[in-house]
Amino acid sequence: MWSSDWVPEAFVLIIPIVAIIGGISVAIVRLLGQQRLEELARKERIAAIERGLDPDKIPSLTPTGVYEEYGVGNGRLRRAHGLMIAGLILVAVGVGVALLIQSQEPDKNQWLVGLLPALVGGALLMASKIIWPKPKA
């Protein structure tokens, strides 16, 4: 009654759509989080001024000041963490795709398709290691 011939074609179409929607969603959530941090910093600054603190002694509202004040970290460390997370996800996806394809057709070398995301993930992991902030001597 139902044939499973359409499943690979559906995955070919669904994976890019899910990736695009997920990327846009992540960008929106990150933007909202940054706005919330800046709003909280502004409210805290206004409350401190209302309590009589000197405005010159209060940290500025520059984006780096807001991030460091709330413990988000410096740019290199955040970038390294992002690369590490992306690398680990891609390595896992590559291994998962390779295992899934190998279990479907064990006689063929189609499992090599999973090698591409795994290698890209490995490259991202190496990049995160390269830009990881070195400890100060």
All heavy atoms as an XYZ file, in Angstrom:
1038
protein
N       0.818     -1.188      0.000
C       0.000      0.000      0.000
C       0.864      1.255      0.000
O       0.786      2.056     -0.901
C      -0.907     -0.026      1.225
C      -1.846      1.121      1.270
S      -3.143      0.731      2.451
C      -3.458      2.301      3.085
N       1.703      1.421      1.022
C       2.615      2.564      1.087
C       4.004      2.098      0.704
O       4.492      1.099      1.192
C       2.667      3.129      2.502
C       1.459      3.910      2.868
C       0.335      3.440      3.464
C       1.242      5.291      2.655
N      -0.567      4.430      3.640
C      -0.028      5.605      3.147
C       1.998      6.313      2.091
C      -0.557      6.873      3.100
C       1.462      7.570      2.048
C       0.202      7.842      2.541
N       4.672      2.877     -0.117
C       6.044      2.523     -0.451
C       6.982      3.495      0.265
O       6.632      4.645      0.522
C       6.242      2.571     -1.961
O       6.941      3.676     -2.363
N       8.145      3.037      0.588
C       9.104      3.881      1.312
C      10.094      4.559      0.371
O      11.134      5.030      0.813
C       9.848      3.047      2.346
O      10.595      2.044      1.687
N       9.781      4.646     -0.894
C      10.685      5.288     -1.852
C      10.753      6.793     -1.670
O      11.727      7.426     -2.049
C      10.248      4.978     -3.295
C      10.392      3.505     -3.628
O      11.178      2.837     -2.928
O       9.713      3.045     -4.563
N       9.749      7.388     -1.092
C       9.708      8.838     -0.950
C      10.500      9.340      0.262
O      10.769     10.529      0.373
C       8.269      9.325     -0.837
C       7.538      8.731      0.342
C       6.863      7.560      0.381
C       7.468      9.282      1.655
N       6.366      7.340      1.628
C       6.712      8.382      2.439
C       7.954     10.435      2.248
C       6.438      8.608      3.771
C       7.678     10.663      3.580
C       6.935      9.756      4.332
N      10.901      8.477      1.178
C      11.573      8.900      2.412
C      12.908      9.600      2.139
O      13.143     10.696      2.665
C      11.751      7.704      3.372
C      12.575      8.097      4.582
C      10.399      7.164      3.796
N      13.813      9.069      1.313
C      15.068      9.794      1.071
C      14.849     11.152      0.402
O      15.507     12.131      0.755
C      15.865      8.869      0.163
C      15.278      7.514      0.373
C      13.838      7.744      0.710
N      13.899     11.225     -0.527
C      13.631     12.502     -1.179
C      13.057     13.515     -0.197
O      13.334     14.703     -0.272
C      12.667     12.318     -2.363
C      13.275     11.598     -3.546
C      13.158     10.087     -3.450
O      12.380      9.599     -2.605
O      13.861      9.403     -4.195
N      12.250     13.034      0.737
C      11.674     13.929      1.735
C      12.769     14.484      2.641
O      12.756     15.672      2.978
C      10.625     13.192      2.559
N      13.729     13.651      3.020
C      14.819     14.132      3.858
C      15.667     15.157      3.119
O      16.130     16.126      3.725
C      15.703     12.980      4.337
C      15.208     12.351      5.599
C      14.792     11.030      5.598
C      15.150     13.060      6.771
C      14.323     10.440      6.751
C      14.691     12.480      7.928
C      14.265     11.164      7.927
N      15.861     14.964      1.841
C      16.643     15.918      1.055
C      15.972     17.281      1.060
O      16.641     18.310      1.089
C      16.831     15.391     -0.389
C      17.366     16.452     -1.304
C      17.733     14.173     -0.392
N      14.662     17.327      1.075
C      13.936     18.586      1.087
C      13.754     19.151      2.495
O      13.793     20.359      2.691
C      12.564     18.414      0.427
C      12.574     18.082     -1.053
C      11.159     17.825     -1.540
C      13.208     19.213     -1.842
N      13.567     18.286      3.471
C      13.246     18.743      4.818
C      14.468     19.267      5.564
O      14.377     20.257      6.294
C      12.564     17.607      5.610
C      11.176     17.350      5.031
C      12.466     17.931      7.085
C      10.475     16.154      5.626
N      15.629     18.647      5.392
C      16.817     19.033      6.162
C      17.200     20.494      5.929
O      17.405     21.235      6.898
C      17.986     18.070      5.884
C      17.680     16.718      6.521
C      19.304     18.624      6.408
C      18.684     15.641      6.221
N      17.294     21.004      4.685
C      17.635     22.422      4.528
C      16.560     23.362      5.082
O      16.886     24.396      5.662
C      17.769     22.608      3.015
C      17.899     21.269      2.444
C      17.266     20.324      3.394
N      15.309     22.979      4.956
C      14.239     23.827      5.476
C      14.329     23.929      6.992
O      14.226     25.013      7.569
C      12.864     23.278      5.028
C      12.712     23.435      3.512
C      11.723     23.974      5.763
C      11.506     22.734      2.934
N      14.547     22.805      7.654
C      14.676     22.807      9.114
C      15.916     23.600      9.542
O      15.880     24.351     10.522
C      14.729     21.357      9.653
C      15.137     21.325     11.112
C      13.396     20.679      9.453
N      17.004     23.474      8.795
C      18.227     24.213      9.136
C      18.019     25.717      9.005
O      18.454     26.493      9.874
C      19.371     23.761      8.235
N      17.347     26.144      7.968
C      17.100     27.578      7.775
C      16.178     28.115      8.860
O      16.452     29.156      9.470
C      16.525     27.841      6.370
C      17.598     27.576      5.313
C      15.994     29.262      6.244
C      17.080     27.537      3.896
N      15.104     27.406      9.128
C      14.168     27.850     10.164
C      14.850     27.857     11.535
O      14.682     28.785     12.324
C      12.906     26.966     10.167
C      12.093     27.221      8.895
C      12.053     27.215     11.402
C      10.940     26.266      8.704
N      15.661     26.834     11.807
C      16.383     26.786     13.078
C      17.388     27.919     13.211
O      17.506     28.534     14.272
N      18.099     28.228     12.134
C      19.069     29.327     12.180
C      18.409     30.663     12.417
O      18.888     31.485     13.209
N      17.292     30.894     11.755
C      16.566     32.146     11.963
C      16.026     32.215     13.384
O      16.096     33.266     14.030
C      15.438     32.275     10.915
C      16.045     32.488      9.520
C      14.490     33.416     11.261
C      15.053     32.415      8.395
N      15.518     31.103     13.895
C      14.994     31.075     15.266
C      16.093     31.363     16.281
O      15.883     32.122     17.236
C      14.359     29.723     15.565
O      13.313     29.462     14.673
N      17.264     30.770     16.090
C      18.385     31.013     17.006
C      18.790     32.476     16.978
O      19.054     33.082     18.025
C      19.574     30.094     16.653
C      20.843     30.533     17.346
C      19.251     28.659     17.017
N      18.829     33.075     15.790
C      19.195     34.488     15.686
C      18.180     35.371     16.402
O      18.560     36.326     17.105
C      19.300     34.885     14.218
N      16.908     35.066     16.269
C      15.878     35.866     16.931
C      15.979     35.727     18.446
O      15.917     36.721     19.173
C      14.478     35.463     16.417
C      14.301     35.920     14.969
C      13.379     36.041     17.299
C      13.058     35.390     14.297
N      16.158     34.513     18.930
C      16.265     34.296     20.378
C      17.504     35.000     20.935
O      17.454     35.622     22.002
C      16.292     32.785     20.696
C      16.694     32.526     22.129
C      14.940     32.164     20.401
N      18.608     34.951     20.202
C      19.831     35.615     20.667
C      19.631     37.127     20.709
O      20.059     37.790     21.656
C      20.983     35.252     19.739
C      22.286     35.847     20.161
C      23.408     35.368     19.292
N      24.656     35.941     19.745
C      25.790     35.823     19.122
N      25.848     35.123     18.017
N      26.877     36.368     19.588
N      18.992     37.684     19.702
C      18.738     39.117     19.666
C      17.844     39.537     20.821
O      18.109     40.549     21.482
C      18.096     39.494     18.327
C      17.787     40.968     18.119
C      19.081     41.767     18.079
C      17.016     41.156     16.832
N      16.808     38.759     21.106
C      15.928     39.080     22.227
C      16.672     38.997     23.564
O      16.451     39.809     24.460
C      14.719     38.146     22.229
C      13.722     38.348     21.079
C      12.641     37.276     21.120
C      13.116     39.730     21.139
N      17.557     38.017     23.693
C      18.346     37.902     24.919
C      19.280     39.087     25.118
O      19.412     39.608     26.230
N      19.912     39.537     24.032
C      20.796     40.699     24.132
C      20.006     41.956     24.482
O      20.453     42.770     25.296
C      21.550     40.903     22.822
C      22.627     39.885     22.583
C      23.273     40.044     21.214
O      22.788     40.779     20.365
N      24.367     39.343     21.006
N      18.825     42.106     23.893
C      17.988     43.259     24.222
C      17.589     43.234     25.685
O      17.571     44.268     26.350
C      16.740     43.291     23.348
C      16.984     43.730     21.938
C      15.714     43.710     21.113
O      14.815     42.918     21.362
N      15.648     44.575     20.116
N      17.280     42.058     26.185
C      16.886     41.938     27.596
C      18.049     42.296     28.522
O      17.854     42.982     29.532
C      16.404     40.507     27.865
C      15.926     40.279     29.254
C      14.620     40.974     29.509
N      14.177     40.649     30.858
C      13.479     41.453     31.611
N      13.109     42.617     31.165
N      13.128     41.089     32.810
N      19.258     41.844     28.189
C      20.428     42.204     28.997
C      20.655     43.707     29.005
O      20.935     44.302     30.053
C      21.678     41.515     28.454
C      21.945     40.094     28.901
C      23.187     39.552     28.194
C      22.143     40.037     30.390
N      20.539     44.333     27.837
C      20.751     45.782     27.766
C      19.654     46.529     28.521
O      19.923     47.533     29.182
C      20.813     46.222     26.302
C      22.071     45.725     25.615
C      22.075     45.982     24.118
O      21.150     46.674     23.624
O      22.989     45.492     23.451
N      18.423     46.047     28.444
C      17.321     46.681     29.169
C      17.548     46.578     30.681
O      17.349     47.554     31.413
C      16.005     46.012     28.783
C      14.803     46.563     29.495
C      13.535     45.784     29.182
O      13.556     44.945     28.266
O      12.536     46.021     29.871
N      17.965     45.406     31.149
C      18.239     45.244     32.581
C      19.393     46.137     33.028
O      19.351     46.714     34.118
C      18.546     43.778     32.895
C      17.370     42.815     32.818
C      17.852     41.379     32.968
C      16.346     43.143     33.881
N      20.416     46.266     32.205
C      21.547     47.124     32.559
C      21.107     48.586     32.628
O      21.532     49.331     33.519
C      22.672     46.952     31.542
N      20.259     49.001     31.679
C      19.749     50.369     31.704
C      18.924     50.621     32.964
O      19.081     51.661     33.627
C      18.883     50.619     30.468
C      19.480     51.607     29.550
C      18.578     51.921     28.375
N      19.292     51.525     27.179
C      19.002     50.485     26.422
N      17.971     49.744     26.693
N      19.729     50.193     25.386
N      18.046     49.692     33.312
C      17.218     49.852     34.512
C      18.090     49.907     35.766
O      17.830     50.695     36.679
C      16.218     48.704     34.618
C      15.054     48.826     33.671
C      14.075     47.683     33.876
C      12.909     47.802     32.923
N      11.931     46.711     33.112
N      19.108     49.065     35.799
C      20.015     49.062     36.954
C      20.766     50.383     37.054
O      20.938     50.929     38.142
C      20.991     47.900     36.806
C      21.878     47.691     38.000
C      22.761     46.470     37.832
O      22.310     45.473     37.256
O      23.918     46.539     38.288
N      21.180     50.923     35.926
C      21.896     52.206     35.907
C      20.981     53.334     36.380
O      21.384     54.174     37.185
C      22.421     52.475     34.503
C      23.226     53.740     34.372
C      23.755     53.876     32.940
N      24.409     55.129     32.729
C      25.693     55.370     32.977
N      26.443     54.397     33.451
N      26.207     56.550     32.757
N      19.728     53.346     35.904
C      18.782     54.376     36.318
C      18.501     54.273     37.812
O      18.451     55.289     38.522
C      17.478     54.270     35.485
C      17.746     54.696     34.045
C      16.363     55.107     36.095
C      16.613     54.399     33.084
N      18.338     53.059     38.323
C      18.092     52.876     39.755
C      19.279     53.355     40.584
O      19.098     53.963     41.643
C      17.796     51.412     40.046
N      20.490     53.114     40.098
C      21.677     53.556     40.828
C      21.754     55.082     40.841
O      22.121     55.690     41.856
C      22.932     52.958     40.197
N      21.419     55.713     39.736
C      21.443     57.186     39.680
C      20.375     57.755     40.602
O      20.605     58.757     41.297
C      21.260     57.657     38.219
C      22.498     57.299     37.400
C      21.010     59.158     38.159
C      22.350     57.523     35.910
N      19.191     57.122     40.635
C      18.121     57.594     41.522
C      18.511     57.457     42.985
O      18.059     58.230     43.827
C      16.827     56.815     41.253
C      16.158     57.189     39.955
C      14.956     56.321     39.645
O      14.737     55.293     40.335
O      14.241     56.661     38.686
N      19.355     56.468     43.312
C      19.818     56.290     44.696
C      20.935     57.255     45.052
O      21.377     57.283     46.184
C      20.287     54.864     44.920
C      19.135     53.903     45.135
C      19.610     52.516     45.476
N      19.588     51.742     44.238
C      20.569     50.987     43.776
N      21.657     50.835     44.480
N      20.463     50.351     42.637
N      21.414     58.032     44.090
C      22.401     59.053     44.388
C      23.828     58.717     44.008
O      24.739     59.455     44.365
N      24.058     57.642     43.279
C      25.411     57.307     42.847
C      25.852     58.245     41.730
O      25.034     58.734     40.946
C      25.470     55.867     42.337
C      25.718     54.848     43.435
C      24.932     53.603     43.155
C      27.188     54.539     43.511
N      27.132     58.500     41.668
C      27.693     59.357     40.621
C      27.638     58.611     39.283
O      28.161     57.495     39.178
C      29.142     59.704     40.971
C      29.752     60.693     40.009
O      28.987     61.359     39.276
O      30.991     60.796     39.976
N      27.030     59.190     38.241
C      26.924     58.492     36.950
C      28.273     58.138     36.324
O      28.371     57.190     35.555
C      26.161     59.479     36.068
C      25.463     60.396     37.000
C      26.303     60.449     38.233
N      29.324     58.888     36.675
C      30.644     58.589     36.107
C      31.252     57.322     36.701
O      32.119     56.704     36.085
C      31.595     59.765     36.340
C      31.160     61.007     35.580
O      30.505     60.838     34.517
O      31.456     62.128     36.032
N      30.813     56.934     37.893
C      31.362     55.743     38.542
C      30.603     54.462     38.185
O      31.015     53.379     38.561
C      31.361     55.931     40.060
C      32.285     57.024     40.512
C      32.315     57.144     41.995
C      33.275     58.245     42.397
N      33.349     58.409     43.835
N      29.499     54.616     37.453
C      28.695     53.461     37.043
C      29.240     52.955     35.713
O      29.576     53.750     34.836
C      27.208     53.854     36.905
C      26.693     54.415     38.229
C      26.371     52.655     36.484
C      25.316     55.009     38.131
N      29.348     51.633     35.500
C      29.867     51.116     34.233
C      29.024     51.588     33.046
O      27.822     51.791     33.152
C      29.786     49.595     34.360
C      29.397     49.318     35.752
C      28.990     50.574     36.414
N      29.694     51.759     31.908
C      29.004     52.244     30.714
C      28.069     51.173     30.161
O      28.140     50.003     30.533
C      30.017     52.643     29.647
O      30.671     51.493     29.172
N      27.225     51.594     29.224
C      26.265     50.676     28.631
C      26.713     50.174     27.265
O      25.903     49.766     26.464
C      24.903     51.353     28.495
C      24.149     51.566     29.784
C      22.843     52.301     29.521
C      23.857     50.249     30.454
N      28.010     50.212     27.011
C      28.488     49.653     25.754
C      28.217     48.159     25.764
O      28.189     47.536     26.826
C      30.000     49.896     25.579
O      30.674     49.286     26.663
C      30.328     51.377     25.519
N      28.030     47.540     24.595
C      27.716     46.106     24.588
C      28.743     45.257     25.315
O      28.393     44.340     26.032
C      27.658     45.765     23.108
C      27.302     47.052     22.442
C      27.939     48.121     23.279
N      30.034     45.570     25.168
C      31.028     44.748     25.863
C      30.923     44.941     27.364
O      31.090     44.000     28.124
C      32.451     45.086     25.391
O      32.684     46.482     25.591
C      32.634     44.727     23.938
N      30.623     46.172     27.805
C      30.455     46.414     29.226
C      29.284     45.640     29.794
O      29.359     45.062     30.866
N      28.196     45.593     29.046
C      27.020     44.851     29.502
C      27.335     43.370     29.584
O      27.016     42.705     30.564
C      25.825     45.102     28.545
C      24.682     44.159     28.864
C      25.370     46.538     28.644
N      28.005     42.826     28.575
C      28.291     41.398     28.573
C      29.248     41.022     29.689
O      29.051     40.033     30.367
C      28.884     40.966     27.232
C      27.945     41.144     26.076
C      28.392     41.600     24.853
C      26.593     40.863     26.203
C      27.523     41.766     23.791
C      25.723     41.031     25.160
C      26.190     41.484     23.954
O      25.340     41.654     22.919
N      30.297     41.808     29.882
C      31.264     41.471     30.920
C      30.679     41.685     32.308
O      30.992     40.955     33.238
C      32.541     42.283     30.717
C      33.316     41.810     29.501
C      34.516     42.667     29.190
O      34.827     43.575     29.981
O      35.139     42.429     28.152
N      29.810     42.701     32.452
C      29.203     42.963     33.746
C      28.317     41.800     34.172
O      28.260     41.426     35.337
C      28.375     44.244     33.671
C      27.711     44.612     34.981
C      26.909     45.903     34.867
O      27.056     46.622     33.875
O      26.131     46.153     35.793
N      27.629     41.186     33.224
C      26.739     40.086     33.546
C      27.409     38.730     33.360
O      26.749     37.707     33.337
C      25.460     40.169     32.712
C      24.566     41.273     33.205
C      24.575     42.516     32.604
C      23.751     41.078     34.308
C      23.774     43.533     33.066
C      22.947     42.090     34.786
C      22.962     43.319     34.162
O      22.180     44.322     34.631
N      28.711     38.699     33.185
C      29.441     37.448     33.170
C      29.327     36.646     31.890
O      29.537     35.450     31.894
N      29.000     37.289     30.777
C      28.862     36.549     29.532
C      30.235     36.217     28.958
O      30.398     35.228     28.287
C      27.995     37.344     28.529
C      27.881     36.621     27.223
C      26.625     37.580     29.114
N      31.257     36.989     29.240
C      32.612     36.645     28.814
C      33.113     37.492     27.660
O      32.405     38.339     27.132
N      34.362     37.263     27.298
C      34.943     38.058     26.216
C      34.616     37.459     24.858
O      34.096     36.355     24.752
C      36.455     38.225     26.411
C      37.210     36.922     26.295
O      36.716     35.955     25.716
N      38.403     36.889     26.822
N      34.943     38.207     23.805
C      34.561     37.806     22.457
C      35.239     36.535     21.982
O      34.611     35.683     21.361
N      36.547     36.391     22.260
C      37.268     35.205     21.780
C      36.754     33.941     22.448
O      36.604     32.897     21.804
C      38.762     35.357     22.037
C      39.403     36.384     21.121
C      40.868     36.437     21.326
N      41.452     35.211     20.787
C      42.717     34.901     20.923
N      43.519     35.700     21.564
N      43.179     33.792     20.417
N      36.477     34.025     23.735
C      35.979     32.852     24.449
C      34.586     32.465     23.952
O      34.303     31.286     23.730
C      35.944     33.112     25.952
C      35.537     31.939     26.832
C      36.510     30.786     26.658
C      35.467     32.363     28.270
N      33.722     33.455     23.721
C      32.380     33.178     23.207
C      32.469     32.567     21.811
O      31.742     31.641     21.480
C      31.551     34.453     23.167
C      31.225     34.968     24.553
C      30.355     36.177     24.511
N      29.051     35.766     24.000
C      28.259     36.576     23.330
N      28.612     37.802     23.075
N      27.086     36.146     22.915
N      33.360     33.100     20.973
C      33.516     32.571     19.613
C      34.047     31.142     19.663
O      33.590     30.263     18.926
C      34.465     33.466     18.827
C      34.443     33.207     17.350
C      35.272     34.213     16.563
N      35.014     35.581     16.930
C      35.952     36.422     17.371
N      37.204     36.033     17.494
N      35.648     37.661     17.679
N      35.012     30.887     20.551
C      35.565     29.537     20.678
C      34.500     28.555     21.160
O      34.422     27.431     20.671
C      36.760     29.545     21.634
N      33.673     28.982     22.104
C      32.593     28.111     22.579
C      31.599     27.818     21.464
O      31.136     26.686     21.316
C      31.863     28.750     23.756
C      32.584     28.605     25.050
N      32.269     29.340     26.155
C      33.609     27.818     25.425
C      33.062     29.004     27.156
N      33.894     28.085     26.731
N      31.272     28.839     20.673
C      30.350     28.628     19.557
C      30.901     27.655     18.533
O      30.185     26.776     18.041
N      32.185     27.794     18.211
C      32.808     26.870     17.269
C      32.853     25.458     17.822
O      32.644     24.488     17.090
C      34.225     27.344     16.919
C      34.324     28.582     16.037
C      35.758     29.063     15.965
C      33.777     28.293     14.656
N      33.114     25.334     19.120
C      33.187     24.011     19.729
C      31.820     23.333     19.710
O      31.700     22.160     19.357
C      33.690     24.095     21.169
C      33.854     22.729     21.803
S      34.279     22.785     23.543
C      35.677     23.845     23.564
N      30.785     24.079     20.040
C      29.437     23.507     20.042
C      29.042     23.092     18.633
O      28.535     21.979     18.417
C      28.432     24.510     20.637
C      28.689     24.674     22.134
C      26.998     24.074     20.374
C      27.958     25.835     22.757
N      29.277     23.971     17.654
C      28.942     23.633     16.261
C      29.740     22.427     15.788
O      29.212     21.547     15.098
C      29.200     24.832     15.352
N      31.018     22.358     16.155
C      31.853     21.231     15.758
C      31.369     19.917     16.336
O      31.298     18.904     15.636
N      31.019     19.926     17.620
C      30.527     18.702     18.243
C      29.205     18.249     17.618
O      28.998     17.052     17.390
C      30.353     18.912     19.752
C      31.647     19.044     20.547
C      31.344     19.443     21.982
C      32.436     17.755     20.494
N      28.331     19.205     17.324
C      27.056     18.852     16.699
C      27.292     18.248     15.322
O      26.700     17.221     14.967
C      26.129     20.078     16.619
C      25.639     20.447     18.023
C      24.945     19.823     15.686
C      24.900     21.758     18.098
N      28.180     18.852     14.523
C      28.423     18.339     13.176
C      29.103     16.973     13.197
O      28.807     16.111     12.357
C      29.245     19.334     12.365
C      28.434     20.483     11.774
C      29.346     21.513     11.145
C      27.449     19.958     10.751
N      30.011     16.758     14.120
C      30.634     15.439     14.230
C      29.568     14.393     14.574
O      29.519     13.308     13.975
C      31.767     15.444     15.283
C      32.188     14.043     15.638
C      32.958     16.236     14.765
N      28.685     14.731     15.520
C      27.622     13.793     15.897
C      26.673     13.527     14.722
O      26.276     12.379     14.482
C      26.844     14.337     17.093
N      26.328     14.579     13.975
C      25.448     14.401     12.814
C      26.130     13.535     11.764
O      25.514     12.637     11.181
C      25.044     15.772     12.221
C      24.441     15.626     10.838
C      24.070     16.478     13.143
N      27.412     13.783     11.514
C      28.138     12.986     10.523
C      28.201     11.519     10.896
O      27.954     10.644     10.058
N      28.503     11.236     12.147
C      28.566      9.840     12.597
C      27.176      9.210     12.533
O      27.020      8.065     12.087
C      29.155      9.756     14.029
C      28.997      8.372     14.607
C      30.622     10.166     14.005
N      26.156      9.968     12.935
C      24.792      9.446     12.889
C      24.333      9.139     11.467
O      23.737      8.088     11.207
N      24.627     10.038     10.541
C      24.244      9.809      9.139
C      24.994      8.601      8.582
O      24.417      7.759      7.890
C      24.510     11.072      8.292
C      24.444     10.779      6.813
C      23.520     12.162      8.652
N      26.286      8.502      8.887
C      27.070      7.371      8.392
C      26.515      6.048      8.924
O      26.365      5.084      8.176
C      28.530      7.528      8.791
N      26.188      5.999     10.216
C      25.641      4.777     10.799
C      24.258      4.457     10.236
O      23.939      3.292      9.971
C      25.576      4.888     12.320
C      26.915      4.901     13.046
C      26.712      5.149     14.535
C      27.652      3.600     12.809
N      23.441      5.480     10.037
C      22.103      5.260      9.494
C      22.167      4.724      8.073
O      21.488      3.751      7.736
C      21.303      6.562      9.516
C      19.889      6.493      8.945
C      19.007      5.670      9.869
C      19.328      7.877      8.763
N      23.018      5.312      7.253
C      23.123      4.858      5.865
C      23.762      3.473      5.805
O      23.358      2.626      5.007
C      23.903      5.890      5.023
C      23.056      7.159      4.879
C      24.252      5.333      3.656
C      23.744      8.280      4.168
N      24.748      3.218      6.656
C      25.395      1.905      6.671
C      24.411      0.820      7.084
O      24.434     -0.279      6.550
C      26.606      1.915      7.605
C      27.356      0.619      7.676
C      28.011      0.245      6.352
O      28.321      1.094      5.533
N      28.228     -1.044      6.139
N      23.518      1.145      8.022
C      22.551      0.128      8.455
C      21.492     -0.116      7.384
O      20.921     -1.196      7.329
C      21.884      0.552      9.763
O      21.058      1.674      9.549
N      21.232      0.870      6.536
C      20.245      0.702      5.471
C      20.782     -0.171      4.335
O      20.095     -1.033      3.834
C      19.833      2.075      4.901
C      19.120      2.956      5.895
C      17.727      2.461      6.196
O      17.063      1.916      5.329
N      17.292      2.638      7.429
N      22.020      0.124      3.912
C      22.620     -0.614      2.795
C      24.054     -0.988      3.151
O      24.988     -0.270      2.823
C      22.582      0.240      1.534
C      21.180      0.650      1.147
C      21.093      1.100     -0.282
O      21.976      0.727     -1.065
O      20.146      1.816     -0.599
N      24.261     -2.114      3.840
C      25.598     -2.462      4.328
C      26.589     -2.819      3.218
O      27.791     -2.782      3.451
C      25.348     -3.648      5.250
C      24.015     -4.163      4.905
C      23.250     -3.048      4.271
N      26.122     -3.136      2.014
C      27.034     -3.569      0.955
C      27.704     -2.406      0.233
O      28.740     -2.583     -0.393
C      26.278     -4.416     -0.077
C      25.731     -5.689      0.546
O      26.252     -6.079      1.605
O      24.789     -6.261     -0.024
N      27.132     -1.236      0.318
C      27.634     -0.103     -0.459
C      28.421      0.857      0.421
O      28.338      0.829      1.640
C      26.473      0.616     -1.119
C      25.710     -0.286     -2.083
C      24.618      0.460     -2.755
C      23.876     -0.473     -3.708
N      22.743      0.153     -4.316
N      29.189      1.721     -0.223
C      30.002      2.705      0.502
C      29.295      4.043      0.619
O      29.934      5.081      0.653
C      31.349      2.896     -0.201
C      32.281      1.755      0.041
O      32.128      1.030      1.026
N      33.233      1.574     -0.837
N      27.989      4.033      0.693
C      27.256      5.292      0.799
C      27.396      5.922      2.173
O      27.073      7.091      2.355
C      25.777      5.060      0.473
C      25.551      4.689     -0.965
C      24.088      4.416     -1.234
O      23.289      4.303     -0.315
N      23.744      4.311     -2.509
N      27.888      5.202      3.157
C      28.087      5.759      4.487
C      29.104      6.890      4.471
O      29.156      7.696      5.399
C      28.534      4.676      5.455
C      29.861      4.064      5.108
C      30.077      3.008      4.295
C      31.137      4.517      5.545
N      31.416      2.750      4.201
C      32.102      3.678      4.959
C      31.564      5.553      6.366
C      33.461      3.853      5.172
C      32.914      5.712      6.575
C      33.844      4.871      5.985
N      29.884      6.985      3.403
C      30.874      8.055      3.299
C      30.227      9.438      3.240
O      30.897     10.445      3.476
C      31.762      7.845      2.071
C      32.715      6.651      2.153
C      33.396      6.422      0.822
C      33.730      6.865      3.251
N      28.925      9.488      2.957
C      28.203     10.761      2.966
C      28.291     11.395      4.356
O      28.387     12.611      4.483
C      26.734     10.548      2.545
C      25.916     11.796      2.734
C      26.668     10.070      1.108
N      28.280     10.615      5.390
C      28.386     11.127      6.752
C      29.762     11.650      7.085
O      29.949     12.333      8.099
N      30.736     11.341      6.237
C      32.101     11.803      6.487
C      32.227     13.321      6.311
O      32.992     13.962      7.033
C      33.054     11.076      5.538
C      34.533     11.124      5.847
C      34.800     10.511      7.208
C      35.311     10.381      4.774
N      31.473     13.906      5.399
C      31.576     15.345      5.142
C      31.205     16.174      6.368
O      32.014     17.000      6.810
C      30.734     15.736      3.925
C      30.753     17.213      3.569
C      32.151     17.645      3.173
C      29.775     17.500      2.466
N      30.018     15.995      6.974
C      29.741     16.790      8.174
C      30.685     16.476      9.331
O      31.018     17.361     10.119
C      28.296     16.465      8.527
C      27.898     15.330      7.700
C      28.868     15.206      6.579
N      31.135     15.243      9.429
C      32.062     14.893     10.507
C      33.394     15.622     10.328
O      33.976     16.123     11.296
C      32.276     13.384     10.554
N      33.885     15.712      9.099
C      35.137     16.431      8.854
C      34.982     17.933      9.064
O      35.888     18.589      9.589
C      35.648     16.135      7.444
C      36.162     14.714      7.219
C      36.526     14.501      5.755
C      37.355     14.427      8.112
N      33.845     18.493      8.659
C      33.595     19.918      8.908
C      33.538     20.169     10.414
O      34.093     21.155     10.916
C      32.294     20.371      8.210
C      31.906     21.776      8.636
C      32.450     20.315      6.702
N      32.895     19.276     11.156
C      32.853     19.405     12.604
C      34.237     19.326     13.218
O      34.570     20.075     14.138
N      35.073     18.419     12.715
C      36.455     18.339     13.200
C      37.227     19.625     12.919
O      38.014     20.084     13.755
N      37.006     20.218     11.748
C      37.673     21.486     11.427
C      37.214     22.594     12.367
O      38.025     23.419     12.808
C      37.392     21.865      9.977
N      35.930     22.626     12.698
C      35.436     23.635     13.641
C      36.025     23.422     15.039
O      36.344     24.382     15.740
C      33.914     23.610     13.697
C      33.189     24.158     12.472
C      31.693     23.915     12.588
C      33.471     25.632     12.296
N      36.182     22.162     15.444
C      36.804     21.890     16.737
C      38.261     22.353     16.762
O      38.736     22.915     17.754
C      36.712     20.404     17.069
C      35.318     19.881     17.425
C      35.334     18.371     17.544
C      34.830     20.528     18.701
N      38.974     22.145     15.650
C      40.355     22.631     15.576
C      40.401     24.157     15.610
O      41.264     24.748     16.255
C      41.048     22.101     14.316
C      41.428     20.643     14.417
S      42.475     20.097     13.064
C      41.314     20.078     11.722
N      39.460     24.812     14.918
C      39.416     26.272     14.930
C      39.143     26.800     16.334
O      39.720     27.809     16.751
C      38.361     26.776     13.950
N      38.268     26.120     17.076
C      37.998     26.574     18.442
C      39.237     26.418     19.321
O      39.497     27.248     20.184
C      36.807     25.831     19.044
O      37.167     24.563     19.502
N      40.011     25.377     19.089
C      41.250     25.181     19.851
C      42.268     26.267     19.527
O      42.985     26.737     20.398
C      41.810     23.786     19.545
C      43.079     23.452     20.262
C      42.851     23.298     21.743
C      44.126     22.862     22.412
N      44.107     23.080     23.830
N      42.300     26.678     18.250
C      43.272     27.690     17.829
C      42.942     29.050     18.442
O      43.839     29.752     18.913
C      43.321     27.771     16.279
C      43.963     26.514     15.721
C      44.078     29.011     15.825
C      43.848     26.376     14.221
N      41.663     29.449     18.447
C      41.328     30.790     18.937
C      40.993     30.827     20.418
O      40.687     31.880     20.950
C      40.175     31.417     18.131
C      38.867     30.677     18.397
C      40.482     31.481     16.683
C      37.666     31.453     17.924
N      41.069     29.689     21.102
C      40.797     29.671     22.535
C      41.749     30.616     23.242
O      42.958     30.585     23.006
C      40.975     28.251     23.063
C      40.379     28.047     24.411
C      40.968     28.270     25.613
C      39.057     27.611     24.695
N      40.104     27.978     26.621
C      38.924     27.582     26.089
C      37.979     27.244     23.892
C      37.751     27.210     26.716
C      36.813     26.858     24.526
C      36.710     26.844     25.920
N      41.235     31.495     24.110
C      42.120     32.454     24.794
C      43.170     31.736     25.637
O      42.870     30.817     26.376
C      41.177     33.259     25.677
C      39.809     33.015     25.145
C      39.839     31.692     24.469
N      44.397     32.180     25.478
C      45.506     31.601     26.246
C      45.524     32.224     27.644
O      45.226     33.399     27.811
C      46.841     31.879     25.542
C      46.874     31.454     24.083
C      46.842     29.950     23.953
C      46.962     29.551     22.512
N      45.769     29.000     21.933
N      45.889     31.450     28.664
C      45.973     32.031     30.014
C      47.094     33.078     30.080
O      48.137     32.925     29.439
C      46.287     30.832     30.905
C      46.709     29.738     30.001
C      46.184     30.033     28.636
N      46.814     34.125     30.835
C      47.804     35.206     30.958
C      48.946     34.734     31.846
O      48.755     34.141     32.882
C      47.152     36.448     31.531
C      46.113     37.016     30.594
C      45.484     38.257     31.156
C      44.423     38.762     30.179
N      43.739     39.906     30.678
N      50.163     35.048     31.391
C      51.352     34.599     32.120
C      51.657     35.487     33.293
O      51.346     36.575     33.427
C      52.543     34.564     31.188
